[in-house]
Amino acid sequence: TGVQTCALPIFSSMAFRNAGLEKLKIGLVNIMSPGDILPQILSFRILESNIVGSLVYKLYFRVKPYETSPGETDRLFEQSTQKILSAIEDGEDLKETLKDIVADFSLIDRDESGGRKPRLGLLGDLYVKFNEVVNQNLVDAVDELGGELIVSSMTEYPFHFYDAEI
C-alpha cells in the first residue's frame, strides 16, 4: 500500500484488543518522505500548516493570560483558524497569512505590568499540546490558576532532541 507500518505502542494495542479491533493498524506517513503516497507539494503544505498552526497556538498561549478584555484572544484565535483554513483552501501563502495573524494579535490590549505569570511548560506531540481531549483541558486549568502555558512550536521541536544529545 505504500504506507509504512510499525509495531503499535503497547497501550494502543491493548485498547484495540479490548475494543475487539485486533486487526486495526496505524499507518505512519513521513511527511518529509511520503514516497508514492502523497504528492510532494501536499506533503510540504501539511508540514507548513502544522508549523503555522503551532506558531498561532504559541502566540495565543502567550497573549491570553494578559488580555484586558476577557475573550478577545479566544475570538481572535477562532478568526485566525478561519484565516488559515481559507488560505489553505484558496492556495494562498501561509507565511503572509501568519504575518497578518501576528499583526492582529499585537493589537490585543494586555496588561503585563505585574510581570510574567507563573508558567507551565507542556511537552509532547501535537495532540498533547493542542488537543483539549488528550491534554484534558489543561489550557483551561492553567488559565483558571492564573498561569501562562508554554508550548514549543514545530520549529522549536527539533531543539529538544539536539539538547538531549548534547
Residue pairs with C-beta under 8 A, 6 or more apart in sequence:
1 27
2 35
2 36
2 37
3 27
3 28
3 29
3 37
4 27
4 28
4 29
4 30
5 25
5 26
5 27
5 28
6 26
6 28
8 16
8 25
8 26
12 26
16 22
16 24
29 37
29 38
31 38
31 43
31 46
31 47
32 43
32 47
34 40
34 42
34 43
38 46
45 88
47 154
48 94
49 84
49 88
49 94
50 126
50 154
51 153
51 154
51 155
52 84
52 94
52 95
52 97
52 98
53 84
53 130
54 126
54 129
54 130
54 151
54 152
54 153
54 154
54 155
55 98
55 153
55 154
55 155
56 77
56 80
56 81
56 84
56 98
56 101
57 129
57 130
57 151
57 153
58 151
58 152
58 153
59 101
59 102
59 105
60 73
60 77
60 80
60 105
61 139
61 148
61 149
61 150
61 151
62 148
63 73
63 105
63 108
63 110
64 73
64 74
64 143
65 117
65 143
65 146
65 147
65 148
66 110
66 111
66 112
66 117
67 73
67 108
67 109
67 110
68 109
68 110
68 111
69 108
69 109
72 108
72 109
73 105
73 108
76 104
76 105
76 108
79 104
80 101
80 104
80 105
83 97
83 100
83 101
84 94
84 97
84 101
86 92
87 93
87 94
87 96
87 97
88 94
116 148
117 146
117 147
117 148
118 145
118 146
118 147
118 148
119 147
119 148
119 149
119 150
120 138
120 142
120 147
120 148
120 149
120 150
121 150
121 151
122 128
122 129
122 135
122 138
122 149
122 150
122 151
123 129
123 152
123 160
124 135
127 134
127 135
128 134
128 135
129 135
129 151
129 152
130 151
132 138
132 139
132 140
138 149
139 149
142 148
142 149
143 149
152 159
152 160
